[in-house]
Amino acid sequence: MKLETFKSILLFVLVGISLLLTFSLWNDSPRYAKLNNSKYISEADVGGDVMKKKDLIDPNQIIFHDGDRVQGFGNPKYEKELYIDLSLWELEDFRTGEAEWNRKKQREIEIIYPAPVPMRLLTSLFTMESDVFLPAWSYKRIFLTFDQASTTMQVKFISSDGAYEATATLNDAAQYKKLSGYFTNGNHLVDYLAFKNGTKPIYIPAEAQTVNRRSIGAQTIDEKKFVKALFKKQSMVSENKGESYYLDGQRGMRVMQNKRSIEYVNLIESDKVAMDSADLIDKSIENINEHKGWTADFDYNLFKIDTNNNSVSYKMYYKGYEIFNSNGLATIEQQWRKGELYKYRRPLFYLNSSLGSDPVTLPSGKEIVKALKENSDYEQSEIQDIRIGYFLDYPETDTHSIILEPLWFMNYKGNWQPIEISNLQNKGSDI
C-alpha cells in the first residue's frame, strides 16, 4: 500500500472518530447540564413533595342552597372531587366591578375558603384565559347560580369586604346538568343547619356524623436535612447538642418537642415592610418546594395570611378533615422580611402505614348548637367557625405512632378549641 493511500485512510478514520465523539458529547450534554443545575439535584431534600398553588388553595366547604334548605357533603372527599372538577371547567366572559348582587332564595352553590385568596392567583386555580385583568382584592366566597333558560351557570367571586365582585360564565350544558343534579338526587349530600352568630352564618351537619378514629405510624425527619435546606453555608453552622440548636451567626434553628418540630429564625432584624398577599404565597410555596417540605401522606391547605406581619400558614388535612394540635404540630408557618425567610416553624415527621381505625359517632350539629346557645360562658358573636376535624395526639412516650381523634371544634375569639358537650363549662385549651 502506498504511503499516501495509508495516510488518507488514517486521516479518514481519525475524522470519523472525532465526529463520533462530538456527537456523543452533544447527545449527553443535556444530562450533564441537568446534573449541574441546582433545580434538578439538591441536597436540601427532606423527603416530602413539591406542590403547586392549585394543590394548596382549596375551599373548606361547599354548600348547596335550595330556598331555605341547606345541604353539604357528609364526607369531605366528595367535596374535594367536585372542586377539582370545577377547576377544570372553563370560565368565560370574565368581568369585575362593584358588588351589586342581592342574594335571593334560589338554587345556588356557595364555596367557602378558610383564608382570603388573592384574585391575582385566579388563572393558576381555574381554567381561563391567562391575559384577563385581575384586580388586587381577595375573595373568600364564590357563588354559582343557574340560568335554566340558557343552561349556563354564573360564577361570582365576592371580595372579602363585600365591596367588589367578579363574574364569569360556565357555558357547558353537560356540566350544568351535573351540578343541578345534586339538588334533585342529593348524591352524597346531608342536611346542614346554619348557626347564626350575628355576621355570616356558620354551616354544620345537622345530624350525627360517623368518622374513623385512626392510629398511624409516624417517622421523624432527620433535622440535619433542614440544616442543609435552611443554612446557606454549611461550614459556618455549629451545633449545640445540649439544647438541640444550630447556629451560623446569623440564623438559628431549634429542634423542639422531642424532635417533633423545628423553629428557624433569622437573628438579624430587618424592616418589616408589608408584602402583597399573592407575592407572599408565591414566596412561601417556592421556598418549601425547594426542599420538598410538604410532608408525605398529609394534604395541606392555605390556612391564614397576615400581610401586616408578612406571615402565611398552611394546615394539615387527612382524608379531607382538618387537623388540630395544641403544640403547632399540624401547621406549617412562615414569616418573611425584605424578601427573605425570617421565621419558619413546622412539624418534623411524616406518616407511613396505618395501624388501624375504628368508627366514632359524634354528637349531631343540632346538639352542638343547642349546647353552645345554653352556655352563658360563650358570647355567640365571638364564635367564628365550627367544624368536625381531627385532634392529632402524638404522645411524648411514643415516637413511632400518632392518634387522629375525631372531634367537634370551634374558633372562639380567633382561637380553635375542641367542643365537649359534657364539659362546656370548662373551655379547655386553644389549639
N, C-alpha and C positions, 0 to 999 in steps of 0.2 A: 504493500500500500504506500502510495506516495505521501511524503510528509505534509504537503499542502492539503491533501484529502483528509488525513488524520486530524489536522488542526481544525478543519472545517467541521468535522463530526464532533470533536471535543467541544468546540465553541457552541454548537447546536445543543449538545447535552447540558452544558452549563447554563445556557439561556433558559432551557426548559425547566431545570431545577429551580432557577431563580424565580421563574413565573409561578411555579407550584408553591414555593414558599411564600411569595407575595399574596397569592390568592388565599392561602391558609391563614395568613395574618389578618387579611381583610375579613375573612369569614368568621374568625374568632374575636375580632375587635369588639363587637357588642358585649360578648361575655366578659372580656377584661374590663370594659368600661363599667359594666354592672357591678363587678367586684370592687371597683374603686369609688363607686358612688355611694355616699352615706345614706341615700334614700333607699338603697336596696339592701344594704347589710349594716347592721348596727349592733354594738354590744349592749345598748340600752333597750333590751327586750325583756320585760318582766313576765312574759308568758300569756298575756291576755289577747284581746282582739283589737282590730282597727275599726272604727265606726265612722259613718257619715252623719251629717246633720239629720238626714231623714230617719236614721235609726234611733236618734236620741231625743227627738222632739215629737212626742205623742200626746194625745189627749188623755185625761184620766177618767173621762166619762163621755158616753154618747147617749143622749136622752131622746125618747120619742114622745112627742106631744100630740094628742088627738083630742081636741076640745079640752075637757077637764081631766082626761085620763093621762097619766104619766107612766111610761114604761122604760125599762133599761135591760141590759143583758144580765142574766143570772150568773154567767161565767165570763170573766173578762177576756178569755181567749177569743170569743166570738166578736167582741168589741175590737180587738186588735186586727182580726181578719177583715172586718168591714172597713176599718180605717185604711189599711194597706190597699184594699180595693179602690176606695175613694181617691187615694192619692194618685192612682194611675189614670183616672178619668180626666179628659182634657177640659180645662177651664177656658171658656171663650168670652169675648166681649167684656174685658176687664175694665172697670171704671172705679174712680174714687171721688169722694165728696163729703160734705157734712151729713151727719146722720139725720135721716128724715123718716125712718121706718117706725111705724106704730104697730106693735105686735097685736095680733088678733087670735082668737081661739080657733086655730086651724091646725091642720096637719103640718107638722114641721119636725125637723131633726135638729137638735142642739148638740154641738160638740164643744166640750169644756176642757181647757188646758190648765195644768197646775201653776204655770208661770206665764207672764206675758211673752208672746212670740213676736219678734220684730218682723214687720211686713217685708223688710228688705230680704228676708230669707225665703220668701214665698216660692220663688222659682226653684229653690232647692228641695222644697217639700211637696209641691204639687206639679202636675203636668200642665204647662202653659208656655206661651211664648216667652223667650228669655229677654226680649227687649222692651217689655211693658214698663211703664213708670210705676215705681213702688214708693209709697210715702214713708216718712220717717217714724210714724207711730207704730205701736204694737197692739196685738189683739189677744184676748183670752177666750173668746167665744165665736163660734161660727154657727149660722142658722141656714138650713136647707129647707126651702119651701117648694111646693109643687104647683105647676100650671097644667091642669088636666087637659085643657083645650089643645095645647101645643106639645103635650107630653115632654116638657122640659122642666128642669129644676133651676131655681135661682139660689145662688150661694152668696151669703152676706157675712163679711168679716167686720166685726164691731170693735172699734178701738177700746182699749182698757178703760178710758174715762167716759166712754159713751158718746163722745162728741163727733166722731167720724165713722164712716163706713166705706167699705169697698165691696163691689158687687161683681159677680161673674155668672155665666150660664153654663149648665151641664146639658148639652143637647144630644142626648142619646136615649132613644125610646126603650131599648133593652134594659139600660141601667135605671131608667125611670120606673120601669115595671118591677125591677128587682127591689129597689128601695121602697116603693109604695106597697110592695108585697108584705113588708114587715108589719104594716098596720092591719092587714087583713088576715094573715096566717099566724102572726106572732112568733115566728121562729126564734127560739132561744130567749124570748123576752119574758120578763116577770114584771108585776106591778110595782111601781115605786110610789113613794109619798114625798111631798115637798115640806121640808121643815123650814118655816118662815121665821127668820131672825131679825127682820126689820130692813135688811138690804136685799141681796139676791137670794132666792130660795136655795136650799141645800137638798139634793135629791138622794134618797137612800132606798134600798129594797124594803118593801112593806112587810113581807113575810120572812119567816126564819130561813136562813141560808146554811147549807152544809159545806164546809171547807175542810180539806185534809190537813191535819197536823203532820209535819214532816220532820224526819230525822235524816240528816245528810252528812256524809263525810266531808271534812274540811282539811285543807292543806295550806300551811303558811308559806308565804313567798320569802325567799332569801332577801333580807334587806340590802345586801351588797348590790343587788340588781338595781335598786333605786339610787344607791350611791353613784353607780355608773350613769344612770339616767339624769340625775339632777345636779351633779357637780361637774363643771367643765374641765377642771384639771385634776385628774385622779391623784397625781403625785403630791398635791398640796393637802390632801384630805388626811386628817388624823382621827383616830377612834378612841373615845373614852369608854372602855368596856364596862366600867363600873356603873356608868349612867346610861349606857346604850345610846351614845351620842356621837355624831360625826360632824366635823368642822373643818372648813378650809380657810378660815379667817374672815370670810365674807358671808358664807352660807352655813346654816346648821340644819341637821336632820336628827330628830329624836325618835327612837323606836319605843312604842308605848304598849301598855296593856298586855304584857306577856307576849310580845311580838305579834299582836293582832292589828296594830295600826301604826302609822308614821305621821309625823308633822315636820314639814320642811319650812324654813323661813329664811329670807334674805335679810341679814342682820344690819345692812346699811340702809338707813332710812332714805326715802326719796319722796318727792312731791306726789301727792295723791290727786291727780287730775282725772276727772270723770271721763270714762270711756263710753263710746257708743255701745249699746247692748248687743248689736249684731257683731261688732268687732270683738267684743268680749267673748261671745260664744265661739266665734271662729278661732280666736287665740287659744282658748281652753281646749277645744276639741283637737286642734292641731298638736298642741303640746302633749296631751295624753296619748294621742295616736303615735307620736314619735317613739314612745317606749311601750307601746301596746298595753296600755294600762287599764283597758276595760276588762275586768277580771272575768274569766270564763265561767259560763253557766248562770250568770246573772244577766238580766236585762237592766238597762239604765234609761232614765228619763230626766230631761231638764226639769229641775225642781224649783229653783229660785234664782233670780237675778237682782243684784243691787248695784246700780250704776254709780251711786254715791261712794260706795266702798270698792267698786270695781271687782265685786265678788260674784261667783257663779257656782251653783251646786247641782249635782246630779244624784238622783235617788235610785237605790237598788230596787228591782222588782223580781219576783219569782212566780212563774206560771200566771203572770198578769196581775198579781197582787203586790201592792206597795209594801216595802219592808221598813220597820221602825226599830230603833235601838237607842237606848239612853246614853250610850258611850260613843256615839258617832260612827258605829261600825257598819252603817247602812248608807253612808253618804260619801261622795267624793266632792271636796270643796277646794276651790282655788280663789286666790286674790291676786290682782295684777297692779303694777305701778310702772308708769312710763314704758309700757310695752314689755315689761319683764315680769316673770313669775315672782311674786313677793311671798305668798304663803300657799301651802299645799298640804291638805290633810286628807287621808284616805285609809281604807282598810288594807290589811296586809295578808289577805287569804283568798282562796278560791274554793269552789265546791268540786267534789268528784262524785262518787257513786251514792245513790240513795240507800239509806239504811232501813227504810220502812216508813209507812204512813198509816194513819187511821182517821176516820171521819169525825168531825166535831160540828155539832149543830149549834149555831149561835142564836142569841135572842133575836126576835124579829125587830124590824125597824120601828114598828108601832110601839113595842115595849121600850126601846131606847128613847124615843121621843117623849113618851109618857113619863119615864123616869127623870129625864132632864127637866121637863117642864114642872115637875112636882118638887124638884130640889132647889131650894132657895139659895144655895151657895153659888149657883151659876147665874150670871147675867145673860139672858137669851141673846142679846145683841152682840155679845162678845164671842159667841160660838160661830166660828168662821167656816168650818167644814166638818163633816162626819163621814167616815168610810170604814169598810172592812179591810183589814190588812194582816200582815204577819209581824209578830214580835220576834226578833232574832235573839235567841238565847245562846250565848257562846260561853259556857262555864269556864271559870279560871282553872278548874281542876282537870279539864278535858280539852286538849289542843287538837283533837282529831275529829270532832263532830260538833254540829250545831243543831238546835231545835228551832223550827219555824212554827210558832204558835199562832193560830188564827184568833183574832180579837176584833172588837169594835174599837175605833179610835176617834178622837175629835181634836180639832185645832181650836184651842181656847186661848184667846188673847195672844195669838201668834205662836203658841207652843202646842205641840202634839202630845197627847196623853191617852192611855187606854181608858175605856169606859167599862166599869164593873157595876152592873145594876145592883148587885147585892151590897155594894160598898160605896155608893156615890157620895156619901158624906166625907169619905177620905179621898181626896182628889188624886193622890198618887204622884209620881214623878213625871216630869216632862221628858219627852223623847224626841 
